[in-house]
Amino acid sequence: MGSSSNGNLPKDDSSSSPAMDKQRTLLSSDVGHFSLIQALHLADVITLMNGFCGVMSIFTSLRYCLGDPESFDKVYLALAFLPFGLFFDFLDGKVARWRKKSGLMGQELDSLADLISFGVAPAMVAFTIGFRSIADTLALTFFVLCGLTRLARFNVTVALLPKDATGKSQYFEGTPIPTSLGMDAIMAYWVSQRWILEDLPLGVWLQGTVLEFHPVVVLFVIHGCLMTSKTIHIPKP
């Protein structure tokens, strides 16, 4: 999850573990066409399911945009995929610890899957339900880029964060990107109340100008700022 639960950087004394060495060997350039598949741990496959949920949410949002704007089933479905992404995000870490198999590839997969499921997919749902002006899309882009930056910072600094006795980081710097599920819940409520498209809460400001925007899009901007905060420390469960 923004925590790279599947791929926490290994402690120094485990960097040469058999599982890690096997994965590095299989990922080398001279071991065959299917070495990438062979290199995947079970936890990595579960992480890919997180990414699958995010991609399916994006496609479902697009299907709504192409269909009947009065039929909200696809919007609900697009939102429903995202909690399942969180389920797989938690599960991959548990499986990695259970099997004692994780590595740098798991960390990268975890961050990329999180970016899709908790960054790009929520922004796509927001666009779908009405945040479609130029200013709105710039704000949603800011939100996604904050998530991207937060995940990159985690991957770079995780080895430097304080650890507990098991080698797990003691806290998150900035809010984890899966907290965007809070925005998903808000959007689901708006959809349930039919507060979408022309009826988004607080309406539209500067309508008809190049600066037209929906003021509630600032919630995504605030969330992006919280993700990239250096001073917010959230204890890890």
MITIKOL-962309 format. One line per field, with one value per atom (N, C-alpha, C): residue number from 1; residue in three letters; atom name; y, x, z. Coordinates in steps of 0.2 Angstrom, whole numbers. Layout:
// residues N
seq: c(NUM; ...)
type: c(Ala; ...)
atom: c(CA; ...)
yy: c(Y; ...)
xx: c(X; ...)
zz: c(Z; ...)
END
This chain:
// residues 237
seq: c(1; 1; 1; 2; 2; 2; 3; 3; 3; 4; 4; 4; 5; 5; 5; 6; 6; 6; 7; 7; 7; 8; 8; 8; 9; 9; 9; 10; 10; 10; 11; 11; 11; 12; 12; 12; 13; 13; 13; 14; 14; 14; 15; 15; 15; 16; 16; 16; 17; 17; 17; 18; 18; 18; 19; 19; 19; 20; 20; 20; 21; 21; 21; 22; 22; 22; 23; 23; 23; 24; 24; 24; 25; 25; 25; 26; 26; 26; 27; 27; 27; 28; 28; 28; 29; 29; 29; 30; 30; 30; 31; 31; 31; 32; 32; 32; 33; 33; 33; 34; 34; 34; 35; 35; 35; 36; 36; 36; 37; 37; 37; 38; 38; 38; 39; 39; 39; 40; 40; 40; 41; 41; 41; 42; 42; 42; 43; 43; 43; 44; 44; 44; 45; 45; 45; 46; 46; 46; 47; 47; 47; 48; 48; 48; 49; 49; 49; 50; 50; 50; 51; 51; 51; 52; 52; 52; 53; 53; 53; 54; 54; 54; 55; 55; 55; 56; 56; 56; 57; 57; 57; 58; 58; 58; 59; 59; 59; 60; 60; 60; 61; 61; 61; 62; 62; 62; 63; 63; 63; 64; 64; 64; 65; 65; 65; 66; 66; 66; 67; 67; 67; 68; 68; 68; 69; 69; 69; 70; 70; 70; 71; 71; 71; 72; 72; 72; 73; 73; 73; 74; 74; 74; 75; 75; 75; 76; 76; 76; 77; 77; 77; 78; 78; 78; 79; 79; 79; 80; 80; 80; 81; 81; 81; 82; 82; 82; 83; 83; 83; 84; 84; 84; 85; 85; 85; 86; 86; 86; 87; 87; 87; 88; 88; 88; 89; 89; 89; 90; 90; 90; 91; 91; 91; 92; 92; 92; 93; 93; 93; 94; 94; 94; 95; 95; 95; 96; 96; 96; 97; 97; 97; 98; 98; 98; 99; 99; 99; 100; 100; 100; 101; 101; 101; 102; 102; 102; 103; 103; 103; 104; 104; 104; 105; 105; 105; 106; 106; 106; 107; 107; 107; 108; 108; 108; 109; 109; 109; 110; 110; 110; 111; 111; 111; 112; 112; 112; 113; 113; 113; 114; 114; 114; 115; 115; 115; 116; 116; 116; 117; 117; 117; 118; 118; 118; 119; 119; 119; 120; 120; 120; 121; 121; 121; 122; 122; 122; 123; 123; 123; 124; 124; 124; 125; 125; 125; 126; 126; 126; 127; 127; 127; 128; 128; 128; 129; 129; 129; 130; 130; 130; 131; 131; 131; 132; 132; 132; 133; 133; 133; 134; 134; 134; 135; 135; 135; 136; 136; 136; 137; 137; 137; 138; 138; 138; 139; 139; 139; 140; 140; 140; 141; 141; 141; 142; 142; 142; 143; 143; 143; 144; 144; 144; 145; 145; 145; 146; 146; 146; 147; 147; 147; 148; 148; 148; 149; 149; 149; 150; 150; 150; 151; 151; 151; 152; 152; 152; 153; 153; 153; 154; 154; 154; 155; 155; 155; 156; 156; 156; 157; 157; 157; 158; 158; 158; 159; 159; 159; 160; 160; 160; 161; 161; 161; 162; 162; 162; 163; 163; 163; 164; 164; 164; 165; 165; 165; 166; 166; 166; 167; 167; 167; 168; 168; 168; 169; 169; 169; 170; 170; 170; 171; 171; 171; 172; 172; 172; 173; 173; 173; 174; 174; 174; 175; 175; 175; 176; 176; 176; 177; 177; 177; 178; 178; 178; 179; 179; 179; 180; 180; 180; 181; 181; 181; 182; 182; 182; 183; 183; 183; 184; 184; 184; 185; 185; 185; 186; 186; 186; 187; 187; 187; 188; 188; 188; 189; 189; 189; 190; 190; 190; 191; 191; 191; 192; 192; 192; 193; 193; 193; 194; 194; 194; 195; 195; 195; 196; 196; 196; 197; 197; 197; 198; 198; 198; 199; 199; 199; 200; 200; 200; 201; 201; 201; 202; 202; 202; 203; 203; 203; 204; 204; 204; 205; 205; 205; 206; 206; 206; 207; 207; 207; 208; 208; 208; 209; 209; 209; 210; 210; 210; 211; 211; 211; 212; 212; 212; 213; 213; 213; 214; 214; 214; 215; 215; 215; 216; 216; 216; 217; 217; 217; 218; 218; 218; 219; 219; 219; 220; 220; 220; 221; 221; 221; 222; 222; 222; 223; 223; 223; 224; 224; 224; 225; 225; 225; 226; 226; 226; 227; 227; 227; 228; 228; 228; 229; 229; 229; 230; 230; 230; 231; 231; 231; 232; 232; 232; 233; 233; 233; 234; 234; 234; 235; 235; 235; 236; 236; 236; 237; 237; 237)
type: c(Met; Met; Met; Gly; Gly; Gly; Ser; Ser; Ser; Ser; Ser; Ser; Ser; Ser; Ser; Asn; Asn; Asn; Gly; Gly; Gly; Asn; Asn; Asn; Leu; Leu; Leu; Pro; Pro; Pro; Lys; Lys; Lys; Asp; Asp; Asp; Asp; Asp; Asp; Ser; Ser; Ser; Ser; Ser; Ser; Ser; Ser; Ser; Ser; Ser; Ser; Pro; Pro; Pro; Ala; Ala; Ala; Met; Met; Met; Asp; Asp; Asp; Lys; Lys; Lys; Gln; Gln; Gln; Arg; Arg; Arg; Thr; Thr; Thr; Leu; Leu; Leu; Leu; Leu; Leu; Ser; Ser; Ser; Ser; Ser; Ser; Asp; Asp; Asp; Val; Val; Val; Gly; Gly; Gly; His; His; His; Phe; Phe; Phe; Ser; Ser; Ser; Leu; Leu; Leu; Ile; Ile; Ile; Gln; Gln; Gln; Ala; Ala; Ala; Leu; Leu; Leu; His; His; His; Leu; Leu; Leu; Ala; Ala; Ala; Asp; Asp; Asp; Val; Val; Val; Ile; Ile; Ile; Thr; Thr; Thr; Leu; Leu; Leu; Met; Met; Met; Asn; Asn; Asn; Gly; Gly; Gly; Phe; Phe; Phe; Cys; Cys; Cys; Gly; Gly; Gly; Val; Val; Val; Met; Met; Met; Ser; Ser; Ser; Ile; Ile; Ile; Phe; Phe; Phe; Thr; Thr; Thr; Ser; Ser; Ser; Leu; Leu; Leu; Arg; Arg; Arg; Tyr; Tyr; Tyr; Cys; Cys; Cys; Leu; Leu; Leu; Gly; Gly; Gly; Asp; Asp; Asp; Pro; Pro; Pro; Glu; Glu; Glu; Ser; Ser; Ser; Phe; Phe; Phe; Asp; Asp; Asp; Lys; Lys; Lys; Val; Val; Val; Tyr; Tyr; Tyr; Leu; Leu; Leu; Ala; Ala; Ala; Leu; Leu; Leu; Ala; Ala; Ala; Phe; Phe; Phe; Leu; Leu; Leu; Pro; Pro; Pro; Phe; Phe; Phe; Gly; Gly; Gly; Leu; Leu; Leu; Phe; Phe; Phe; Phe; Phe; Phe; Asp; Asp; Asp; Phe; Phe; Phe; Leu; Leu; Leu; Asp; Asp; Asp; Gly; Gly; Gly; Lys; Lys; Lys; Val; Val; Val; Ala; Ala; Ala; Arg; Arg; Arg; Trp; Trp; Trp; Arg; Arg; Arg; Lys; Lys; Lys; Lys; Lys; Lys; Ser; Ser; Ser; Gly; Gly; Gly; Leu; Leu; Leu; Met; Met; Met; Gly; Gly; Gly; Gln; Gln; Gln; Glu; Glu; Glu; Leu; Leu; Leu; Asp; Asp; Asp; Ser; Ser; Ser; Leu; Leu; Leu; Ala; Ala; Ala; Asp; Asp; Asp; Leu; Leu; Leu; Ile; Ile; Ile; Ser; Ser; Ser; Phe; Phe; Phe; Gly; Gly; Gly; Val; Val; Val; Ala; Ala; Ala; Pro; Pro; Pro; Ala; Ala; Ala; Met; Met; Met; Val; Val; Val; Ala; Ala; Ala; Phe; Phe; Phe; Thr; Thr; Thr; Ile; Ile; Ile; Gly; Gly; Gly; Phe; Phe; Phe; Arg; Arg; Arg; Ser; Ser; Ser; Ile; Ile; Ile; Ala; Ala; Ala; Asp; Asp; Asp; Thr; Thr; Thr; Leu; Leu; Leu; Ala; Ala; Ala; Leu; Leu; Leu; Thr; Thr; Thr; Phe; Phe; Phe; Phe; Phe; Phe; Val; Val; Val; Leu; Leu; Leu; Cys; Cys; Cys; Gly; Gly; Gly; Leu; Leu; Leu; Thr; Thr; Thr; Arg; Arg; Arg; Leu; Leu; Leu; Ala; Ala; Ala; Arg; Arg; Arg; Phe; Phe; Phe; Asn; Asn; Asn; Val; Val; Val; Thr; Thr; Thr; Val; Val; Val; Ala; Ala; Ala; Leu; Leu; Leu; Leu; Leu; Leu; Pro; Pro; Pro; Lys; Lys; Lys; Asp; Asp; Asp; Ala; Ala; Ala; Thr; Thr; Thr; Gly; Gly; Gly; Lys; Lys; Lys; Ser; Ser; Ser; Gln; Gln; Gln; Tyr; Tyr; Tyr; Phe; Phe; Phe; Glu; Glu; Glu; Gly; Gly; Gly; Thr; Thr; Thr; Pro; Pro; Pro; Ile; Ile; Ile; Pro; Pro; Pro; Thr; Thr; Thr; Ser; Ser; Ser; Leu; Leu; Leu; Gly; Gly; Gly; Met; Met; Met; Asp; Asp; Asp; Ala; Ala; Ala; Ile; Ile; Ile; Met; Met; Met; Ala; Ala; Ala; Tyr; Tyr; Tyr; Trp; Trp; Trp; Val; Val; Val; Ser; Ser; Ser; Gln; Gln; Gln; Arg; Arg; Arg; Trp; Trp; Trp; Ile; Ile; Ile; Leu; Leu; Leu; Glu; Glu; Glu; Asp; Asp; Asp; Leu; Leu; Leu; Pro; Pro; Pro; Leu; Leu; Leu; Gly; Gly; Gly; Val; Val; Val; Trp; Trp; Trp; Leu; Leu; Leu; Gln; Gln; Gln; Gly; Gly; Gly; Thr; Thr; Thr; Val; Val; Val; Leu; Leu; Leu; Glu; Glu; Glu; Phe; Phe; Phe; His; His; His; Pro; Pro; Pro; Val; Val; Val; Val; Val; Val; Val; Val; Val; Leu; Leu; Leu; Phe; Phe; Phe; Val; Val; Val; Ile; Ile; Ile; His; His; His; Gly; Gly; Gly; Cys; Cys; Cys; Leu; Leu; Leu; Met; Met; Met; Thr; Thr; Thr; Ser; Ser; Ser; Lys; Lys; Lys; Thr; Thr; Thr; Ile; Ile; Ile; His; His; His; Ile; Ile; Ile; Pro; Pro; Pro; Lys; Lys; Lys; Pro; Pro; Pro)
atom: c(N; CA; C; N; CA; C; N; CA; C; N; CA; C; N; CA; C; N; CA; C; N; CA; C; N; CA; C; N; CA; C; N; CA; C; N; CA; C; N; CA; C; N; CA; C; N; CA; C; N; CA; C; N; CA; C; N; CA; C; N; CA; C; N; CA; C; N; CA; C; N; CA; C; N; CA; C; N; CA; C; N; CA; C; N; CA; C; N; CA; C; N; CA; C; N; CA; C; N; CA; C; N; CA; C; N; CA; C; N; CA; C; N; CA; C; N; CA; C; N; CA; C; N; CA; C; N; CA; C; N; CA; C; N; CA; C; N; CA; C; N; CA; C; N; CA; C; N; CA; C; N; CA; C; N; CA; C; N; CA; C; N; CA; C; N; CA; C; N; CA; C; N; CA; C; N; CA; C; N; CA; C; N; CA; C; N; CA; C; N; CA; C; N; CA; C; N; CA; C; N; CA; C; N; CA; C; N; CA; C; N; CA; C; N; CA; C; N; CA; C; N; CA; C; N; CA; C; N; CA; C; N; CA; C; N; CA; C; N; CA; C; N; CA; C; N; CA; C; N; CA; C; N; CA; C; N; CA; C; N; CA; C; N; CA; C; N; CA; C; N; CA; C; N; CA; C; N; CA; C; N; CA; C; N; CA; C; N; CA; C; N; CA; C; N; CA; C; N; CA; C; N; CA; C; N; CA; C; N; CA; C; N; CA; C; N; CA; C; N; CA; C; N; CA; C; N; CA; C; N; CA; C; N; CA; C; N; CA; C; N; CA; C; N; CA; C; N; CA; C; N; CA; C; N; CA; C; N; CA; C; N; CA; C; N; CA; C; N; CA; C; N; CA; C; N; CA; C; N; CA; C; N; CA; C; N; CA; C; N; CA; C; N; CA; C; N; CA; C; N; CA; C; N; CA; C; N; CA; C; N; CA; C; N; CA; C; N; CA; C; N; CA; C; N; CA; C; N; CA; C; N; CA; C; N; CA; C; N; CA; C; N; CA; C; N; CA; C; N; CA; C; N; CA; C; N; CA; C; N; CA; C; N; CA; C; N; CA; C; N; CA; C; N; CA; C; N; CA; C; N; CA; C; N; CA; C; N; CA; C; N; CA; C; N; CA; C; N; CA; C; N; CA; C; N; CA; C; N; CA; C; N; CA; C; N; CA; C; N; CA; C; N; CA; C; N; CA; C; N; CA; C; N; CA; C; N; CA; C; N; CA; C; N; CA; C; N; CA; C; N; CA; C; N; CA; C; N; CA; C; N; CA; C; N; CA; C; N; CA; C; N; CA; C; N; CA; C; N; CA; C; N; CA; C; N; CA; C; N; CA; C; N; CA; C; N; CA; C; N; CA; C; N; CA; C; N; CA; C; N; CA; C; N; CA; C; N; CA; C; N; CA; C; N; CA; C; N; CA; C; N; CA; C; N; CA; C; N; CA; C; N; CA; C; N; CA; C; N; CA; C; N; CA; C; N; CA; C; N; CA; C; N; CA; C; N; CA; C; N; CA; C; N; CA; C; N; CA; C; N; CA; C; N; CA; C; N; CA; C; N; CA; C; N; CA; C; N; CA; C; N; CA; C; N; CA; C; N; CA; C; N; CA; C; N; CA; C; N; CA; C; N; CA; C; N; CA; C; N; CA; C; N; CA; C; N; CA; C; N; CA; C; N; CA; C; N; CA; C; N; CA; C; N; CA; C; N; CA; C; N; CA; C; N; CA; C; N; CA; C; N; CA; C; N; CA; C; N; CA; C; N; CA; C; N; CA; C; N; CA; C; N; CA; C; N; CA; C; N; CA; C; N; CA; C; N; CA; C; N; CA; C; N; CA; C; N; CA; C; N; CA; C; N; CA; C; N; CA; C)
yy: c(-6; 0; 6; 10; 16; 13; 8; 5; 0; -2; -8; -14; -16; -21; -28; -28; -35; -34; -28; -28; -24; -24; -20; -22; -17; -18; -23; -28; -33; -30; -33; -30; -33; -29; -31; -38; -41; -48; -53; -51; -55; -54; -49; -47; -53; -58; -63; -70; -69; -75; -79; -86; -90; -88; -85; -83; -77; -72; -66; -68; -72; -74; -78; -82; -85; -80; -75; -70; -66; -64; -60; -64; -71; -75; -76; -77; -78; -71; -65; -59; -57; -61; -59; -60; -57; -57; -64; -69; -75; -81; -81; -87; -89; -86; -89; -84; -85; -80; -80; -85; -85; -84; -81; -80; -75; -70; -66; -69; -74; -77; -82; -85; -89; -86; -79; -75; -73; -73; -70; -74; -71; -75; -75; -79; -79; -72; -69; -62; -57; -58; -54; -55; -61; -62; -59; -59; -56; -48; -45; -38; -36; -41; -39; -39; -43; -43; -36; -33; -26; -21; -22; -18; -20; -26; -28; -24; -24; -20; -13; -10; -3; -2; -6; -6; -7; -12; -13; -7; -4; 2; 7; 8; 13; 12; 5; 4; 4; 3; 3; 10; 15; 22; 24; 22; 24; 21; 15; 13; 17; 20; 24; 31; 33; 39; 38; 32; 30; 28; 27; 25; 30; 27; 31; 35; 42; 46; 45; 42; 41; 34; 30; 23; 23; 22; 23; 17; 11; 5; 4; 7; 6; 11; 16; 21; 17; 14; 10; 4; 1; -4; -2; 4; 7; 8; 11; 12; 5; 0; -6; -10; -9; -12; -10; -4; -1; -4; -5; -9; -16; -19; -26; -25; -19; -18; -17; -14; -13; -20; -24; -31; -35; -35; -38; -35; -28; -24; -27; -28; -31; -38; -42; -49; -50; -47; -48; -48; -43; -42; -48; -50; -56; -63; -63; -69; -69; -63; -63; -64; -62; -64; -71; -74; -81; -85; -84; -88; -86; -80; -77; -76; -74; -73; -66; -61; -55; -52; -46; -44; -37; -34; -28; -27; -33; -33; -32; -36; -35; -28; -24; -18; -13; -14; -10; -12; -18; -20; -17; -17; -14; -7; -3; 4; 5; 2; 3; 1; -4; -6; -1; 1; 6; 13; 15; 21; 20; 14; 13; 13; 9; 8; 13; 17; 22; 29; 30; 36; 37; 34; 35; 33; 27; 25; 30; 32; 37; 43; 46; 52; 51; 45; 43; 43; 40; 41; 48; 52; 59; 62; 61; 64; 62; 55; 52; 55; 57; 60; 67; 70; 78; 82; 80; 85; 85; 88; 88; 94; 100; 106; 105; 110; 110; 111; 115; 116; 110; 107; 101; 95; 94; 89; 91; 97; 99; 97; 98; 97; 89; 85; 78; 76; 79; 77; 78; 84; 85; 80; 78; 72; 66; 64; 58; 59; 64; 65; 66; 68; 68; 61; 56; 49; 46; 48; 45; 47; 53; 56; 53; 52; 49; 42; 38; 31; 31; 35; 35; 37; 42; 44; 38; 34; 28; 23; 22; 17; 19; 26; 28; 29; 30; 32; 26; 21; 16; 13; 12; 9; 14; 20; 25; 26; 24; 25; 20; 23; 19; 12; 7; 0; -3; -7; -11; -17; -22; -28; -32; -32; -37; -34; -27; -24; -20; -20; -16; -9; -4; 3; 5; 9; 11; 15; 19; 24; 26; 28; 31; 39; 41; 48; 50; 55; 57; 51; 53; 48; 43; 37; 32; 33; 31; 32; 28; 22; 19; 23; 29; 33; 36; 36; 39; 35; 30; 26; 31; 35; 40; 44; 46; 50; 46; 40; 35; 35; 34; 34; 40; 46; 52; 52; 50; 50; 45; 39; 35; 38; 42; 45; 50; 54; 59; 55; 50; 46; 43; 41; 39; 44; 50; 56; 59; 57; 59; 66; 68; 74; 73; 72; 71; 76; 76; 79; 87; 89; 96; 98; 92; 93; 92; 92; 91; 96; 94; 99; 105; 111; 118; 120; 116; 119; 120; 124; 126; 133; 135; 142; 144; 151; 154; 150; 148; 144; 148; 144; 147; 151; 151; 153; 148; 150; 145; 142; 146; 144; 141; 139; 135; 129; 128; 123; 121; 115; 113; 114; 118; 120; 113; 108; 102; 98; 100; 97; 98; 103; 105; 99; 95; 89; 85; 84; 80; 83; 90; 94; 93; 94; 93; 86; 81; 74; 73; 76; 75; 79; 84; 88; 84; 80; 76; 70; 67; 62; 63; 69; 71; 75; 75; 79; 75; 79; 76; 76; 80; 80; 76; 73; 69; 62; 59; 52; 48; 43; 39; 32; 30; 23; 18; 13; 7; 2; -1; -6; -12)
xx: c(4; 0; 4; 6; 10; 15; 14; 19; 23; 22; 25; 25; 19; 18; 21; 20; 23; 31; 33; 40; 44; 43; 48; 55; 59; 66; 69; 72; 75; 80; 81; 86; 93; 98; 105; 106; 104; 106; 102; 97; 93; 94; 99; 99; 102; 105; 107; 104; 97; 93; 92; 91; 90; 84; 79; 73; 75; 79; 81; 86; 91; 95; 92; 87; 84; 80; 77; 73; 78; 83; 88; 91; 92; 95; 89; 83; 78; 76; 78; 77; 83; 88; 94; 92; 97; 95; 96; 99; 101; 98; 92; 89; 82; 81; 75; 69; 64; 59; 54; 53; 48; 51; 57; 60; 56; 53; 49; 44; 40; 34; 37; 43; 46; 48; 50; 53; 47; 41; 36; 34; 34; 32; 24; 21; 14; 12; 15; 13; 13; 18; 18; 12; 10; 4; -2; -3; -8; -8; -2; -1; -4; -2; -5; -13; -16; -23; -25; -21; -23; -23; -18; -17; -23; -25; -31; -37; -38; -44; -44; -38; -38; -39; -36; -37; -45; -48; -55; -59; -57; -61; -61; -55; -54; -58; -58; -62; -69; -71; -79; -81; -76; -78; -79; -74; -75; -81; -83; -89; -95; -95; -101; -101; -95; -94; -97; -96; -99; -106; -109; -116; -121; -126; -132; -130; -130; -128; -133; -139; -144; -143; -139; -138; -131; -132; -126; -123; -125; -123; -115; -113; -106; -102; -104; -101; -100; -105; -105; -99; -100; -95; -88; -87; -80; -77; -82; -80; -79; -83; -83; -76; -73; -67; -61; -62; -56; -55; -60; -59; -56; -58; -55; -48; -46; -39; -35; -38; -36; -35; -40; -40; -33; -32; -26; -20; -20; -14; -12; -17; -16; -14; -17; -16; -9; -6; 0; 6; 5; 10; 10; 4; 3; 6; 4; 7; 15; 17; 25; 28; 25; 28; 27; 21; 19; 24; 26; 30; 37; 39; 45; 49; 45; 47; 45; 50; 48; 55; 54; 60; 59; 64; 64; 58; 57; 52; 45; 44; 38; 36; 42; 41; 39; 42; 40; 33; 32; 25; 20; 21; 16; 15; 20; 19; 16; 17; 14; 7; 5; -2; -6; -3; -6; -7; -3; -4; -10; -11; -16; -23; -23; -29; -31; -26; -28; -26; -24; -22; -26; -24; -27; -34; -36; -43; -48; -46; -51; -51; -46; -46; -50; -50; -55; -62; -64; -70; -73; -68; -70; -71; -67; -69; -75; -77; -83; -89; -89; -95; -96; -91; -92; -86; -81; -75; -71; -74; -72; -69; -69; -66; -59; -55; -48; -45; -48; -45; -47; -52; -54; -49; -47; -43; -35; -34; -27; -27; -32; -32; -32; -35; -35; -28; -25; -18; -13; -14; -10; -11; -17; -18; -14; -15; -11; -4; -1; 6; 9; 4; 6; 7; 2; 2; 9; 10; 16; 23; 23; 29; 29; 24; 24; 26; 24; 26; 34; 36; 43; 47; 45; 49; 49; 44; 44; 49; 49; 54; 61; 62; 69; 71; 66; 68; 66; 63; 61; 66; 72; 78; 80; 79; 81; 76; 70; 65; 66; 64; 65; 61; 64; 61; 60; 55; 54; 58; 57; 61; 61; 55; 55; 58; 60; 63; 58; 51; 46; 46; 45; 45; 40; 42; 37; 31; 32; 27; 27; 22; 21; 23; 27; 28; 22; 18; 13; 7; 1; -4; -3; -4; -3; -8; -6; -11; -17; -18; -24; -30; -28; -32; -37; -35; -40; -46; -47; -53; -58; -56; -60; -64; -60; -63; -68; -66; -71; -77; -77; -83; -87; -84; -88; -91; -87; -90; -96; -96; -101; -107; -106; -112; -115; -111; -113; -118; -115; -119; -125; -125; -132; -137; -134; -139; -140; -137; -138; -134; -129; -126; -120; -121; -116; -117; -112; -112; -114; -120; -122; -124; -124; -127; -122; -115; -110; -111; -109; -110; -106; -109; -107; -107; -109; -110; -103; -103; -97; -96; -90; -88; -84; -85; -82; -84; -91; -93; -93; -91; -90; -84; -79; -73; -67; -61; -56; -54; -56; -55; -60; -65; -71; -69; -72; -70; -75; -75; -80; -76; -78; -74; -73; -77; -76; -70; -67; -61; -55; -56; -51; -49; -54; -53; -48; -47; -42; -35; -35; -29; -27; -31; -29; -26; -30; -28; -21; -19; -13; -7; -9; -4; -3; -8; -7; -2; -3; 1; 8; 10; 17; 20; 16; 19; 24; 29; 35; 34; 30; 29; 24; 19; 14; 17; 17; 19; 14; 12; 6; 9; 8; 10; 8; 12; 10; 7; 1; -2; 2)
zz: c(0; 0; 0; -2; -1; 4; 7; 12; 9; 3; 0; 4; 6; 11; 8; 2; -1; -2; -3; -4; 0; 7; 11; 9; 9; 8; 13; 11; 15; 20; 26; 31; 28; 30; 27; 28; 33; 34; 30; 26; 22; 15; 13; 6; 2; 5; 1; 2; 4; 6; -1; 0; -6; -10; -7; -11; -15; -12; -15; -21; -20; -25; -31; -29; -35; -39; -36; -40; -44; -41; -45; -51; -50; -56; -61; -59; -64; -68; -65; -68; -72; -72; -76; -84; -88; -95; -99; -96; -100; -97; -94; -92; -95; -101; -104; -105; -109; -111; -105; -101; -96; -89; -89; -82; -78; -81; -77; -73; -77; -73; -68; -69; -64; -58; -59; -53; -49; -51; -47; -41; -35; -29; -29; -24; -24; -21; -17; -15; -21; -26; -31; -36; -36; -40; -37; -30; -27; -28; -28; -29; -36; -41; -48; -48; -43; -43; -40; -36; -34; -40; -44; -51; -55; -55; -59; -57; -51; -48; -51; -50; -52; -60; -64; -71; -73; -70; -71; -69; -64; -61; -67; -70; -75; -81; -83; -89; -88; -82; -80; -80; -77; -78; -85; -89; -96; -100; -98; -100; -98; -92; -90; -94; -96; -100; -107; -109; -116; -116; -110; -110; -108; -104; -102; -96; -96; -90; -84; -85; -80; -77; -79; -77; -73; -66; -62; -60; -62; -60; -62; -67; -69; -64; -62; -57; -51; -48; -42; -43; -49; -50; -50; -53; -54; -47; -42; -35; -31; -33; -29; -30; -36; -37; -32; -30; -26; -19; -16; -9; -10; -16; -17; -18; -21; -22; -16; -11; -4; -1; -2; 1; -1; -8; -11; -8; -7; -5; 2; 6; 13; 13; 8; 8; 6; 1; -2; 4; 8; 14; 18; 20; 24; 21; 15; 11; 11; 10; 9; 16; 21; 28; 30; 28; 29; 26; 19; 15; 16; 19; 20; 13; 8; 2; 0; -1; -4; -7; -10; -13; -16; -20; -23; -28; -32; -37; -34; -28; -25; -22; -20; -18; -24; -30; -36; -38; -38; -40; -36; -29; -24; -26; -27; -28; -34; -40; -46; -46; -43; -42; -38; -32; -28; -32; -36; -40; -45; -48; -52; -48; -43; -39; -34; -32; -27; -29; -35; -38; -44; -50; -56; -56; -53; -54; -50; -44; -41; -45; -48; -52; -58; -61; -67; -65; -59; -56; -55; -52; -51; -58; -63; -70; -72; -71; -74; -71; -64; -61; -62; -65; -67; -66; -64; -63; -70; -75; -82; -85; -81; -84; -84; -87; -88; -81; -77; -70; -66; -66; -63; -64; -71; -73; -70; -70; -68; -60; -56; -49; -48; -52; -52; -54; -59; -61; -55; -51; -46; -40; -39; -34; -36; -43; -45; -44; -46; -46; -39; -34; -27; -25; -27; -25; -28; -34; -37; -34; -32; -28; -21; -18; -11; -12; -17; -17; -19; -23; -25; -19; -15; -9; -4; -3; 1; -1; -8; -10; -9; -9; -9; -1; 3; 10; 15; 13; 17; 21; 18; 22; 28; 27; 32; 38; 37; 42; 48; 54; 60; 60; 62; 61; 68; 68; 74; 75; 79; 80; 74; 70; 65; 58; 59; 53; 49; 51; 48; 50; 45; 47; 52; 57; 62; 60; 55; 53; 46; 43; 36; 37; 32; 31; 26; 28; 24; 24; 23; 23; 17; 19; 13; 8; 2; -4; -4; 0; 0; 4; 8; 11; 6; -1; -6; -6; -3; -2; 2; 6; 9; 4; -1; -7; -11; -11; -15; -11; -5; -1; -2; -2; -3; -9; -15; -21; -22; -18; -18; -15; -10; -7; -12; -15; -20; -25; -28; -33; -30; -24; -21; -20; -19; -19; -26; -31; -38; -38; -34; -34; -39; -45; -50; -56; -61; -67; -65; -68; -66; -59; -55; -48; -43; -44; -39; -34; -28; -22; -23; -21; -22; -29; -33; -40; -44; -49; -53; -52; -52; -51; -58; -59; -65; -72; -71; -77; -83; -89; -95; -97; -92; -93; -93; -95; -95; -88; -83; -76; -72; -76; -73; -69; -63; -59; -54; -51; -46; -39; -35; -29; -24; -25; -21; -23; -29; -31; -27; -23; -18; -13; -12; -8; -10; -17; -20; -19; -20; -19; -12; -7; 0; 1; -1; 0; -3; -9; -12; -8; -5; 0; 6; 9; 14; 13; 7; 5; 5; 3; 2; 8; 13; 19; 22; 24; 27; 35; 37; 45; 47; 43; 46; 46; 52; 54; 56; 53; 55; 57; 63; 65; 61; 59; 55; 60; 57; 61; 62)
END
